[in-house]
């Protein structure tokens, strides 16, 4: 019995090899179809990645111009701020001179008059003209000078 079974297997192998039982073309065709399908999927994925890369480059190029404009505006603003800070000692001197002058004239030009004795004492001990001239550039606090 053993020999018959063995012989039957050998017969089937022979038949497959000879193409009598089932032909090899469908297997080869299926393998070729699988390989072509895998290649097509790989090609599609490569195309998708290429499209994404091109889109990223396009977006970067589009935004590059906007970023360049923003940086230029920022540089202009920084230059303006730098100029203002550089001129800050003069601005402070002018501001101080302008705002001290009216308060000084109010203290000396408009004495208060009061009918009571305490009012007279207040007039005599009232605010004195203690204003000093505006400081020179070298007298300004160190934090204002650049």
DSSP file (Angstrom, degrees, kcal/mol; ACC not computed):
  #  RESIDUE AA STRUCTURE BP1 BP2  ACC     N-H-->O    O-->H-N    N-H-->O    O-->H-N    TCO  KAPPA ALPHA  PHI   PSI    X-CA   Y-CA   Z-CA
    1    1 A X     >        0   0    0      0, 0.0     4,-2.3     0, 0.0     5,-0.2   0.000 360.0 360.0 360.0 -35.3    0.0    0.0    0.0
    2    2 A X  H  >  +     0   0    0      1,-0.2     4,-2.5     2,-0.2     5,-0.2   0.920 360.0  52.0 -63.0 -41.9    2.8    2.2    0.8
    3    3 A X  H  > S+     0   0    0      1,-0.2     4,-2.4     2,-0.2    -1,-0.2   0.849 107.7  52.7 -65.1 -34.0    4.2    1.9   -2.6
    4    4 A X  H  > S+     0   0    0      2,-0.2     4,-2.3     1,-0.2    -1,-0.2   0.919 110.4  47.2 -68.1 -41.9    0.9    2.8   -4.3
    5    5 A X  H  X S+     0   0    0     -4,-2.3     4,-2.2     2,-0.2    -2,-0.2   0.928 113.9  47.8 -65.1 -41.9    0.6    6.0   -2.2
    6    6 A X  H  X S+     0   0    0     -4,-2.5     4,-2.3     1,-0.2    -1,-0.2   0.919 112.3  49.3 -65.0 -41.3    4.2    6.9   -2.9
    7    7 A X  H  X S+     0   0    0     -4,-2.4     4,-2.2    -5,-0.2    -1,-0.2   0.851 107.7  54.7 -65.6 -34.1    3.6    6.3   -6.5
    8    8 A X  H  X S+     0   0    0     -4,-2.3     4,-2.1     2,-0.2    -1,-0.2   0.902 108.6  48.6 -67.4 -40.3    0.5    8.3   -6.6
    9    9 A X  H  X S+     0   0    0     -4,-2.2     4,-2.4     1,-0.2     5,-0.2   0.938 111.5  49.1 -65.2 -43.5    2.3   11.3   -5.1
   10   10 A X  H  X S+     0   0    0     -4,-2.3     4,-2.3     1,-0.2    -1,-0.2   0.880 109.3  53.8 -62.2 -36.7    5.1   10.9   -7.7
   11   11 A X  H  X S+     0   0    0     -4,-2.2     4,-2.4     2,-0.2    -1,-0.2   0.891 108.2  48.7 -65.5 -39.8    2.5   10.7  -10.4
   12   12 A X  H  X S+     0   0    0     -4,-2.1     4,-2.6     2,-0.2     5,-0.2   0.914 110.7  50.4 -67.5 -40.9    0.9   14.0   -9.3
   13   13 A X  H  X S+     0   0    0     -4,-2.4     4,-2.7     1,-0.2     5,-0.2   0.928 112.1  47.8 -62.7 -42.2    4.2   15.7   -9.1
   14   14 A X  H  X S+     0   0    0     -4,-2.3     4,-2.4     1,-0.2     6,-0.2   0.907 110.4  52.0 -63.5 -41.7    5.0   14.5  -12.6
   15   15 A X  H  X>S+     0   0    0     -4,-2.4     5,-2.2     2,-0.2     6,-0.8   0.898 111.1  46.8 -64.5 -39.9    1.6   15.6  -13.8
   16   16 A X  H ><5S+     0   0    0     -4,-2.6     3,-0.7     2,-0.2    -2,-0.2   0.920 113.0  49.8 -67.6 -42.4    2.1   19.1  -12.4
   17   17 A X  H 3<5S+     0   0    0     -4,-2.7    -2,-0.2     1,-0.3    -1,-0.2   0.877 113.6  45.4 -63.8 -35.5    5.5   19.3  -13.9
   18   18 A X  H 3<5S-     0   0    0     -4,-2.4    -1,-0.3    -5,-0.2    -2,-0.2   0.591 112.0-120.0 -84.9  -8.8    4.3   18.2  -17.2
   19   19 A X  T <<5S+     0   0    0     -4,-0.8    -3,-0.2    -3,-0.7    -4,-0.1   0.639  79.2 119.5  81.9  13.2    1.3   20.5  -17.1
   20   20 A X  S   <S+     0   0    0     -5,-2.2    -4,-0.2    -6,-0.2     3,-0.2   0.908  77.3  36.5 -78.2 -42.4   -1.2   17.7  -17.3
   21   21 A X  S    S-     0   0    0     -6,-0.8     2,-0.3     1,-0.3    -5,-0.1   0.967 136.5 -12.8 -78.7 -55.5   -3.1   18.3  -14.0
   22   22 A X  S    S-     0   0    0     -7,-0.2    -1,-0.3    -6,-0.0    -3,-0.2  -0.980  74.0-117.1-148.0 136.8   -3.0   22.2  -13.9
   23   23 A X        -     0   0    0     -2,-0.3     4,-0.4    -3,-0.2     3,-0.3  -0.335  11.5-135.4 -75.5 155.4   -1.0   24.6  -15.9
   24   24 A X  S  > S+     0   0    0      1,-0.2     4,-2.3     2,-0.1     3,-0.4   0.650  86.6  86.8 -82.3 -17.2    1.6   27.0  -14.5
   25   25 A X  H  > S+     0   0    0      1,-0.2     4,-3.2     2,-0.2     5,-0.2   0.883  86.2  51.0 -55.7 -45.8    0.5   30.0  -16.4
   26   26 A X  H  > S+     0   0    0     -3,-0.3     4,-2.8     2,-0.2    -1,-0.2   0.894 111.3  49.3 -62.0 -36.7   -2.2   31.2  -13.9
   27   27 A X  H  > S+     0   0    0     -3,-0.4     4,-2.6    -4,-0.4    -2,-0.2   0.944 115.0  43.4 -65.6 -46.3    0.4   30.9  -11.0
   28   28 A X  H  X S+     0   0    0     -4,-2.3     4,-2.7     2,-0.2    -2,-0.2   0.895 114.6  50.7 -64.6 -40.0    2.9   32.9  -13.0
   29   29 A X  H  X S+     0   0    0     -4,-3.2     4,-2.6    -5,-0.3    -2,-0.2   0.918 111.2  48.0 -63.7 -42.9    0.2   35.4  -14.1
   30   30 A X  H  X S+     0   0    0     -4,-2.8     4,-2.5    -5,-0.2    -2,-0.2   0.914 112.7  48.4 -64.8 -42.8   -0.9   35.8  -10.5
   31   31 A X  H  X S+     0   0    0     -4,-2.6     4,-2.5     2,-0.2    -2,-0.2   0.918 112.7  48.3 -63.3 -43.4    2.6   36.3   -9.3
   32   32 A X  H  X S+     0   0    0     -4,-2.7     4,-2.8     2,-0.2    -2,-0.2   0.898 110.9  51.0 -64.0 -39.9    3.3   38.9  -12.1
   33   33 A X  H  X S+     0   0    0     -4,-2.6     4,-2.6     2,-0.2    -2,-0.2   0.908 110.5  49.5 -62.8 -42.7    0.0   40.6  -11.2
   34   34 A X  H  X S+     0   0    0     -4,-2.5     4,-2.6     2,-0.2    -2,-0.2   0.917 112.3  47.2 -62.4 -43.6    1.0   40.8   -7.5
   35   35 A X  H  X S+     0   0    0     -4,-2.5     4,-2.5     2,-0.2    -2,-0.2   0.930 114.0  47.0 -65.0 -44.7    4.4   42.2   -8.4
   36   36 A X  H  X S+     0   0    0     -4,-2.8     4,-2.7     2,-0.2    -2,-0.2   0.890 112.1  51.2 -64.5 -38.1    2.9   44.8  -10.8
   37   37 A X  H  X S+     0   0    0     -4,-2.6     4,-2.5     2,-0.2    -2,-0.2   0.920 111.1  47.2 -63.7 -44.4    0.3   45.7   -8.1
   38   38 A X  H  X S+     0   0    0     -4,-2.6     4,-2.5     2,-0.2    -2,-0.2   0.904 112.8  49.9 -63.6 -40.7    3.0   46.2   -5.5
   39   39 A X  H  X S+     0   0    0     -4,-2.5     4,-2.7     2,-0.2    -2,-0.2   0.920 110.7  49.4 -62.8 -43.2    5.0   48.3   -8.0
   40   40 A X  H  X S+     0   0    0     -4,-2.7     4,-2.7     2,-0.2    -2,-0.2   0.902 111.3  49.1 -64.1 -41.0    2.0   50.4   -8.8
   41   41 A X  H  X S+     0   0    0     -4,-2.5     4,-2.6     2,-0.2    -1,-0.2   0.913 112.3  48.6 -62.5 -42.7    1.3   51.0   -5.1
   42   42 A X  H  X S+     0   0    0     -4,-2.5     4,-2.3     2,-0.2    -2,-0.2   0.911 112.2  48.8 -63.0 -41.9    4.9   51.9   -4.6
   43   43 A X  H  X S+     0   0    0     -4,-2.7     4,-2.5     2,-0.2    -2,-0.2   0.900 111.2  50.0 -64.9 -41.6    4.7   54.3   -7.6
   44   44 A X  H  X S+     0   0    0     -4,-2.7     4,-2.6     2,-0.2    -2,-0.2   0.916 111.2  48.8 -62.3 -43.5    1.5   55.8   -6.2
   45   45 A X  H  X S+     0   0    0     -4,-2.6     4,-2.6     2,-0.2    -2,-0.2   0.908 111.3  49.8 -64.3 -41.1    3.0   56.4   -2.8
   46   46 A X  H  X S+     0   0    0     -4,-2.3     4,-2.5     2,-0.2    -2,-0.2   0.913 111.0  49.7 -63.0 -42.2    6.1   57.9   -4.4
   47   47 A X  H  X S+     0   0    0     -4,-2.5     4,-2.6     2,-0.2    -2,-0.2   0.908 110.8  49.8 -63.1 -41.8    3.9   60.2   -6.5
   48   48 A X  H  X S+     0   0    0     -4,-2.6     4,-2.5     2,-0.2    -2,-0.2   0.928 112.0  47.5 -62.0 -44.8    1.9   61.2   -3.4
   49   49 A X  H  X S+     0   0    0     -4,-2.6     4,-2.5     1,-0.2    -2,-0.2   0.898 111.9  50.5 -63.7 -39.7    5.1   62.0   -1.5
   50   50 A X  H  X S+     0   0    0     -4,-2.5     4,-2.6     2,-0.2    -1,-0.2   0.912 110.3  49.6 -64.0 -42.6    6.5   64.0   -4.4
   51   51 A X  H  X S+     0   0    0     -4,-2.6     4,-2.5     2,-0.2    -2,-0.2   0.903 111.1  49.7 -62.6 -41.2    3.2   66.0   -4.6
   52   52 A X  H  X S+     0   0    0     -4,-2.5     4,-2.6     2,-0.2    -2,-0.2   0.921 111.3  49.1 -64.1 -43.1    3.4   66.7   -0.9
   53   53 A X  H  X S+     0   0    0     -4,-2.5     4,-2.5     2,-0.2    -2,-0.2   0.919 112.3  47.8 -62.7 -43.1    7.0   67.8   -1.2
   54   54 A X  H  X S+     0   0    0     -4,-2.6     4,-2.4     2,-0.2    -1,-0.2   0.902 112.0  49.8 -64.5 -40.4    6.1   70.1   -4.1
   55   55 A X  H  X S+     0   0    0     -4,-2.5     4,-2.9     2,-0.2    -2,-0.2   0.909 110.5  50.3 -64.8 -41.4    3.2   71.5   -2.2
   56   56 A X  H  X S+     0   0    0     -4,-2.6     4,-2.9     2,-0.2     5,-0.2   0.919 111.0  48.8 -62.3 -43.2    5.4   72.2    0.8
   57   57 A X  H  X S+     0   0    0     -4,-2.5     4,-2.5     2,-0.2    -2,-0.2   0.910 112.1  49.1 -62.7 -41.0    8.0   73.9   -1.4
   58   58 A X  H  X S+     0   0    0     -4,-2.4     4,-2.5     2,-0.2    -2,-0.2   0.930 113.1  46.5 -64.0 -45.5    5.2   76.0   -2.9
   59   59 A X  H  X S+     0   0    0     -4,-2.9     4,-3.0     2,-0.2     5,-0.3   0.908 112.6  49.9 -64.2 -41.2    3.8   76.9    0.5
   60   60 A X  H  X S+     0   0    0     -4,-2.9     4,-2.1     1,-0.2    -1,-0.2   0.911 111.9  48.4 -63.6 -40.8    7.2   77.8    1.8
   61   61 A X  H  X S+     0   0    0     -4,-2.5     4,-1.2    -5,-0.2    -2,-0.2   0.902 113.1  47.7 -64.8 -40.8    7.9   79.9   -1.2
   62   62 A X  H  X S+     0   0    0     -4,-2.5     4,-1.0     1,-0.2     3,-0.3   0.925 117.7  40.7 -66.3 -45.1    4.6   81.7   -0.8
   63   63 A X  H  X S+     0   0    0     -4,-3.0     4,-3.2     1,-0.2     5,-0.3   0.758 102.7  70.9 -76.0 -24.0    5.1   82.3    2.9
   64   64 A X  H  X S+     0   0    0     -4,-2.1     4,-2.4    -5,-0.3    -1,-0.2   0.913  99.1  48.4 -58.2 -42.2    8.7   83.1    2.4
   65   65 A X  H  X S+     0   0    0     -4,-1.2     4,-2.1    -3,-0.3    -1,-0.2   0.920 112.9  47.4 -64.4 -43.6    7.7   86.4    0.7
   66   66 A X  H  X S+     0   0    0     -4,-1.0     4,-2.4     2,-0.2    -2,-0.2   0.914 112.4  49.2 -63.9 -42.6    5.3   87.2    3.5
   67   67 A X  H  X S+     0   0    0     -4,-3.2     4,-2.6     1,-0.2    -2,-0.2   0.900 109.2  53.0 -64.2 -40.4    7.9   86.4    6.2
   68   68 A X  H  X S+     0   0    0     -4,-2.4     4,-2.1    -5,-0.3    -1,-0.2   0.904 109.9  48.1 -61.6 -41.3   10.4   88.6    4.4
   69   69 A X  H  X S+     0   0    0     -4,-2.1     4,-2.4     2,-0.2    -2,-0.2   0.909 111.1  50.5 -65.1 -42.2    7.9   91.5    4.5
   70   70 A X  H  X S+     0   0    0     -4,-2.4     4,-2.4     1,-0.2    -2,-0.2   0.911 110.7  49.5 -62.5 -42.5    7.2   91.0    8.1
   71   71 A X  H  X S+     0   0    0     -4,-2.6     4,-2.6     2,-0.2    -1,-0.2   0.895 109.9  50.9 -64.3 -39.5   10.9   90.9    9.0
   72   72 A X  H  X S+     0   0    0     -4,-2.1     4,-2.3     2,-0.2    -2,-0.2   0.913 110.9  48.3 -64.6 -41.5   11.4   94.1    7.0
   73   73 A X  H  X S+     0   0    0     -4,-2.4     4,-2.3     2,-0.2    -2,-0.2   0.891 111.6  50.7 -64.0 -39.2    8.6   95.8    8.9
   74   74 A X  H  X S+     0   0    0     -4,-2.4     4,-2.6     2,-0.2    -2,-0.2   0.904 109.1  50.6 -65.3 -41.6   10.0   94.6   12.1
   75   75 A X  H  X S+     0   0    0     -4,-2.6     4,-2.4     2,-0.2    -2,-0.2   0.923 110.1  50.3 -61.5 -43.7   13.4   96.0   11.2
   76   76 A X  H  X S+     0   0    0     -4,-2.3     4,-2.2     1,-0.2    -2,-0.2   0.917 111.6  48.2 -60.6 -43.7   11.9   99.4   10.4
   77   77 A X  H  X S+     0   0    0     -4,-2.3     4,-2.6     1,-0.2    -1,-0.2   0.912 110.7  51.1 -63.1 -42.6   10.1   99.4   13.7
   78   78 A X  H  X S+     0   0    0     -4,-2.6     4,-2.6     1,-0.2    -2,-0.2   0.888 109.2  50.6 -64.0 -38.8   13.2   98.5   15.6
   79   79 A X  H  X S+     0   0    0     -4,-2.4     4,-2.4     2,-0.2    -1,-0.2   0.916 110.8  49.6 -64.1 -42.2   15.1  101.3   13.8
   80   80 A X  H  X S+     0   0    0     -4,-2.2     4,-2.3     2,-0.2    -2,-0.2   0.922 112.2  47.2 -62.9 -43.8   12.4  103.7   14.8
   81   81 A X  H  X S+     0   0    0     -4,-2.6     4,-2.8     1,-0.2     5,-0.2   0.914 111.3  51.8 -63.6 -42.2   12.5  102.6   18.4
   82   82 A X  H  X S+     0   0    0     -4,-2.6     4,-2.4     1,-0.2    -1,-0.2   0.898 109.4  49.7 -61.5 -41.4   16.3  102.8   18.5
   83   83 A X  H  X S+     0   0    0     -4,-2.4     4,-1.6     2,-0.2    -1,-0.2   0.913 111.9  48.2 -64.4 -42.0   16.1  106.3   17.2
   84   84 A X  H  < S+     0   0    0     -4,-2.3     4,-0.3     1,-0.2    -2,-0.2   0.934 112.9  47.6 -64.2 -45.2   13.6  107.3   19.8
   85   85 A X  H >< S+     0   0    0     -4,-2.8     3,-1.0     1,-0.2     4,-0.4   0.882 109.9  53.3 -64.2 -36.7   15.6  105.7   22.6
   86   86 A X  H 3< S+     0   0    0     -4,-2.4     3,-0.3     1,-0.2    -1,-0.2   0.828 113.1  43.7 -65.7 -30.5   18.8  107.4   21.3
   87   87 A X  T 3X S+     0   0    0     -4,-1.6     4,-2.2    -3,-0.2     3,-0.4   0.369  84.4 104.8 -93.5   3.9   17.0  110.8   21.4
   88   88 A X  H <> S+     0   0    0     -3,-1.0     4,-3.1    -4,-0.3     5,-0.3   0.864  73.0  56.9 -58.2 -41.5   15.4  110.0   24.8
   89   89 A X  H  > S+     0   0    0     -4,-0.4     4,-2.2    -3,-0.3    -1,-0.2   0.922 110.9  44.7 -56.9 -41.9   17.8  112.3   26.8
   90   90 A X  H  > S+     0   0    0     -3,-0.4     4,-2.6     2,-0.2    -1,-0.2   0.899 113.3  50.5 -67.4 -40.1   16.7  115.3   24.7
   91   91 A X  H  X S+     0   0    0     -4,-2.2     4,-2.8     1,-0.2    -2,-0.2   0.926 111.9  47.3 -63.2 -44.4   13.1  114.3   24.9
   92   92 A X  H  X S+     0   0    0     -4,-3.1     4,-2.9     2,-0.2     5,-0.2   0.906 112.0  50.1 -65.0 -40.8   13.3  114.0   28.7
   93   93 A X  H  X S+     0   0    0     -4,-2.2     4,-2.6    -5,-0.3    -2,-0.2   0.931 113.9  45.0 -63.1 -45.3   15.1  117.4   29.0
   94   94 A X  H  X S+     0   0    0     -4,-2.6     4,-2.4     2,-0.2    -2,-0.2   0.914 114.4  48.9 -64.5 -42.7   12.4  119.1   26.8
   95   95 A X  H  X S+     0   0    0     -4,-2.8     4,-2.5    -5,-0.2     5,-0.2   0.935 113.2  46.6 -62.4 -46.7    9.6  117.4   28.7
   96   96 A X  H  X S+     0   0    0     -4,-2.9     4,-1.9     1,-0.2     5,-0.2   0.917 113.7  48.3 -62.9 -44.1   11.1  118.4   32.1
   97   97 A X  H  X S+     0   0    0     -4,-2.6     4,-1.3    -5,-0.2    -1,-0.2   0.899 113.8  47.3 -64.2 -40.6   11.7  122.0   31.0
   98   98 A X  H  X S+     0   0    0     -4,-2.4     4,-0.8    -5,-0.2    -2,-0.2   0.903 116.6  41.4 -68.8 -41.8    8.2  122.3   29.6
   99   99 A X  H  X S+     0   0    0     -4,-2.5     4,-0.7    -5,-0.2    -1,-0.2   0.703 112.4  52.7 -85.4 -19.2    6.4  120.8   32.6
  100  100 A X  H  X S+     0   0    0     -4,-1.9     4,-1.9    -5,-0.2     5,-0.2   0.829  98.1  66.2 -82.3 -31.5    8.4  122.5   35.3
  101  101 A X  H  X S+     0   0    0     -4,-1.3     4,-2.0    -5,-0.2     5,-0.2   0.924 101.0  45.3 -59.7 -50.0    8.0  126.0   33.9
  102  102 A X  H  X S+     0   0    0     -4,-0.8     4,-2.0     1,-0.2    -1,-0.2   0.907 113.0  50.4 -64.2 -38.9    4.2  126.4   34.5
  103  103 A X  H  X S+     0   0    0     -4,-0.7     4,-1.4     1,-0.2    -1,-0.2   0.855 110.1  51.6 -67.3 -32.8    4.3  124.9   38.0
  104  104 A X  H  X S+     0   0    0     -4,-1.9     4,-1.5     2,-0.2     5,-0.2   0.919 110.1  47.6 -68.7 -43.8    7.1  127.4   38.9
  105  105 A X  H  X S+     0   0    0     -4,-2.0     4,-2.6     1,-0.2     5,-0.3   0.852 108.6  55.4 -68.4 -33.0    5.2  130.4   37.7
  106  106 A X  H  X S+     0   0    0     -4,-2.0     4,-1.1    -5,-0.2    -1,-0.2   0.879 106.9  50.7 -65.6 -36.3    2.1  129.3   39.5
  107  107 A X  H  < S+     0   0    0     -4,-1.4    -1,-0.2     1,-0.2    -2,-0.2   0.879 122.2  29.0 -70.6 -37.8    4.0  129.2   42.8
  108  108 A X  H  < S+     0   0    0     -4,-1.5     3,-0.3     1,-0.1    -2,-0.2   0.783 120.6  49.2 -95.9 -30.0    5.5  132.7   42.6
  109  109 A X  H  < S+     0   0    0     -4,-2.6     2,-0.5    -5,-0.2    -3,-0.2   0.735 109.6  48.9 -85.8 -21.9    3.0  134.6   40.5
  110  110 A X     <  -     0   0    0     -4,-1.1    -1,-0.2    -5,-0.3     2,-0.2  -0.704  68.8-175.3-122.6  80.7   -0.2  133.6   42.4
  111  111 A X        -     0   0    0     -2,-0.5     2,-0.3    -3,-0.3    -3,-0.1  -0.501  29.5-118.2 -72.8 144.4    0.2  134.1   46.2
  112  112 A X        -     0   0    0     -2,-0.2     2,-0.5     7,-0.1    -1,-0.1  -0.635  24.4-151.6 -83.2 140.4   -2.8  133.0   48.2
  113  113 A X        +     0   0    0     -2,-0.3     2,-0.4    10,-0.0     7,-0.1  -0.940  19.0 171.5-113.8 132.5   -4.6  135.6   50.2
  114  114 A X        -     0   0    0     -2,-0.5     9,-0.1     2,-0.1    -2,-0.0  -0.994  32.0-144.8-140.3 145.6   -6.4  134.7   53.4
  115  115 A X  S    S+     0   0    0     -2,-0.4     2,-0.1     4,-0.1    -1,-0.1   0.638  76.7  85.3 -84.9 -15.3   -8.0  136.9   56.0
  116  116 A X  S  > S-     0   0    0      1,-0.1     4,-1.5     4,-0.0    -2,-0.1  -0.472  83.6-121.9 -89.0 161.1   -7.2  134.6   58.9
  117  117 A X  H  > S+     0   0    0      1,-0.2     4,-2.1     2,-0.2     5,-0.2   0.877 114.2  54.0 -66.6 -37.9   -3.9  134.6   60.8
  118  118 A X  H  > S+     0   0    0      1,-0.2     4,-2.3     2,-0.2    -1,-0.2   0.849 105.5  54.3 -67.3 -31.0   -3.3  130.9   59.9
  119  119 A X  H  > S+     0   0    0      2,-0.2     4,-1.9     1,-0.2    -1,-0.2   0.878 106.5  51.4 -67.0 -36.8   -3.7  131.8   56.3
  120  120 A X  H  X S+     0   0    0     -4,-1.5     4,-2.1     2,-0.2    -2,-0.2   0.889 109.4  50.0 -66.6 -38.8   -1.0  134.5   56.7
  121  121 A X  H  X S+     0   0    0     -4,-2.1     4,-2.7     1,-0.2    -2,-0.2   0.910 109.1  51.9 -65.0 -40.3    1.3  131.9   58.2
  122  122 A X  H  X S+     0   0    0     -4,-2.3     4,-0.5     1,-0.2    -1,-0.2   0.882 108.5  52.0 -62.3 -36.4    0.6  129.6   55.3
  123  123 A X  H  < S+     0   0    0     -4,-1.9     3,-0.4     1,-0.2    -1,-0.2   0.908 112.6  44.1 -66.0 -40.8    1.4  132.4   52.9
  124  124 A X  H  < S+     0   0    0     -4,-2.1    -2,-0.2     1,-0.2    -1,-0.2   0.863 124.1  34.6 -73.5 -34.7    4.7  133.0   54.7
  125  125 A X  H  < S+     0   0    0     -4,-2.7    -1,-0.2    -5,-0.2    -2,-0.2   0.257  95.1 122.3-101.8  12.8    5.6  129.3   55.0
  126  126 A X  S  < S-     0   0    0     -4,-0.5    -3,-0.1    -3,-0.4     2,-0.1   0.115  77.2 -50.4 -64.7-176.8    4.0  128.3   51.7
  127  127 A X        -     0   0    0      1,-0.1     2,-0.2    -5,-0.0    -1,-0.2  -0.330  58.3-148.4 -62.7 134.3    5.8  126.6   48.9
  128  128 A X        -     0   0    0     -3,-0.1     2,-1.6    -2,-0.1   -20,-0.1  -0.611  31.1 -93.8 -97.9 161.6    9.0  128.3   47.9
  129  129 A X        +     0   0    0     -2,-0.2   -25,-0.1     1,-0.2    -1,-0.0  -0.619  61.0 152.6 -76.8  92.2   10.5  128.4   44.4
  130  130 A X        +     0   0    0     -2,-1.6    -1,-0.2     2,-0.1     2,-0.1   0.197  21.3 132.1-108.5  14.1   12.7  125.4   44.7
  131  131 A X        -     0   0    0    -31,-0.1     2,-0.3   -27,-0.0     3,-0.0  -0.383  42.1-152.5 -70.3 146.7   12.8  124.4   41.1
  132  132 A X        -     0   0    0      1,-0.1     3,-0.1    -2,-0.1    -2,-0.1  -0.809  29.0 -91.2-113.3 156.4   16.2  123.7   39.6
  133  133 A X        -     0   0    0     -2,-0.3     3,-0.1     1,-0.1    -1,-0.1  -0.286  58.6 -83.5 -63.3 155.6   17.1  124.0   36.0
  134  134 A X        -     0   0    0      1,-0.1    -1,-0.1   -41,-0.1   -41,-0.1  -0.274  54.9-100.3 -59.7 146.0   16.7  120.9   33.9
  135  135 A X        -     0   0    0     -3,-0.1    -1,-0.1     1,-0.1   -39,-0.1  -0.303  34.5-117.1 -67.4 150.9   19.6  118.5   34.1
  136  136 A X    >>  -     0   0    0     -3,-0.1     3,-1.4     1,-0.1     4,-0.7  -0.291  36.7 -93.5 -77.6 171.6   22.1  118.4   31.4
  137  137 A X  G >4 S+     0   0    0      1,-0.3     3,-0.9     2,-0.2    -1,-0.1   0.881 126.7  50.7 -56.3 -40.2   22.7  115.3   29.3
  138  138 A X  G 34 S+     0   0    0      1,-0.2    -1,-0.3     7,-0.0     7,-0.0   0.629 105.5  57.6 -76.8 -10.4   25.4  114.0   31.5
  139  139 A X  G <4 S+     0   0    0     -3,-1.4    -1,-0.2     2,-0.1    -2,-0.2   0.560  82.4 105.8 -92.9  -9.4   23.3  114.4   34.6
  140  140 A X  S << S-     0   0    0     -3,-0.9     5,-0.1    -4,-0.7   -51,-0.0  -0.316  87.9 -84.2 -68.3 153.2   20.4  112.2   33.4
  141  141 A X    >>  -     0   0    0      1,-0.1     3,-1.6     2,-0.1     4,-0.6  -0.227  38.1-116.6 -56.6 149.0   20.1  108.8   35.0
  142  142 A X  G >4 S+     0   0    0      1,-0.3     3,-0.9     2,-0.2    -1,-0.1   0.793 109.2  67.0 -59.6 -31.7   22.4  106.1   33.4
  143  143 A X  G 34 S+     0   0    0      1,-0.2    -1,-0.3     3,-0.1    -2,-0.1   0.708  97.5  54.1 -68.1 -18.1   19.4  104.0   32.3
  144  144 A X  G <4 S+     0   0    0     -3,-1.6   -55,-0.3   -56,-0.0     2,-0.3   0.695  93.3  82.1 -87.8 -19.7   18.3  106.7   29.8
  145  145 A X    <<        0   0    0     -3,-0.9   -59,-0.1    -4,-0.6   -58,-0.1  -0.626 360.0 360.0 -89.6 146.4   21.7  107.0   28.0
  146  146 A X              0   0    0     -2,-0.3    -1,-0.1   -60,-0.2   -60,-0.1   0.424 360.0 360.0-101.4 360.0   22.6  104.5   25.3
